[in-house]
């Protein structure tokens, strides 16, 4: 079975597509690194910290995205074991958790703007970085949700197992990257609250 899957994988030549995914992830990582460096230069050079306690919504969204990585792992494991009903279930759970993450993040913005009076444009540009970090991450979450939907759609179309596993692998790489980046951003913001 595995030899047959490897043959099919070789026939489809999926390596260039995987390389493109890694290239996108590297580029995204560099984007977030550039923004965090910009924050450090701005806040360190001018003595401006965030001077704000982050809304608890960001803590809750962190928990949600970590759980979503667990459900995606379970979906991948189910796919490898040919348990397609479980795979679909865990993929839908991951998608729902991704939507929940998105909504909680928007609620975090609501708290910042309407409860704490911290807007994107304000005298302390360090605080604007909260919106920049979370906003760019949310754009990546939208892309991740689209990738998840493509993988879910494939499970209903009875695509060949080699493509199913490939889609699961690509989705997992991207989604776990989003998880890691968010944890990095959240910890970075926590460390720079004051």
Buried (B, 14 or more C-beta within 10 A) or exposed (E): EEEEBEEBBEEEEBEEEEEEBEEBBEEBBEEBEEBBEEBEEBBEEEEBBBEBEBBEBBBBBBEBBBBBBBBBBBBBBBBEEEBBEBBBBBBBBBBEBBBBBBEBBEBBBEBBEEEBEBEBEEEBBBBBBBBBBBEBBBEBBEBBBEBBBEBBEBBEEEBEBBBBBBBBBBBBBBBBBBBBBBBBBBEBBBEBEE
